[in-house]
Amino acid sequence: MKARINFFTASPDTMKAMLGTSEVIENTGLDHRLLELIKIRASQINGCAFCVHMHARDARAAGVPNEVLDTVSGWREAPWFSERERAALAWTERLTRLGEGHHDDEAEYDYLATHFSEKERTDLTYAIGVINMWNRFNVGFRHQPE
């Protein structure tokens, strides 16, 4: 597939704002491994090959083992995800799949709340929203993995 446009050059001010937002997330204090896992999982759900590839590469460079990265989509069955990571991945799936009908997310939220402070829940939700936004740009404009 050929890329449709270069959205960075098409709207540099928008991209500057998105990059700034992404930088804020990296400085929230949330664990880098956790952030990469939620970025990978949201990107898998959204079918964003560019983001899956980029964040898996970044996670490997940060020392996340291959067996972890190979099983992000099956995190519920894989033994190497912490309870905190499981809570974040469940929340990522819930917020990424908002349009898939009504869903009582009270149990997922309670699980999240047992592992994350209010600030962390807010920052995590922010991070999930931003990776979903990046996915929409990359998928919509057919930005391919390098």
C-alpha angles and dihedrals in degrees: 000000000000120000112253099214140341099252092190093064095033093061111010095171092055091048092047088056092047092049090049090051090050090051091053089055092052089056099048093096095249112140114268093226091053092049092050092049093053091045090052094047095049090046091051091052092047094046094239104157092178093058096040090053095044096047094043088052091048091048092050090050088052090054102260105154120245093239089061093048092044091057105040091114089052097043093136091065101034116094100214101072116098122229088252091053091047091053091049093047092049090050090047091054092047095051094041092052099047093135096056096095134276116325131176102230096179094110092048091048093047089050089050092048092054090059105032135050120233090262092049092049089051093047092046091051089049090052091049091050092050096049088050088053092050089048091056092052094046096044095039094051094035096240104182130214114263 
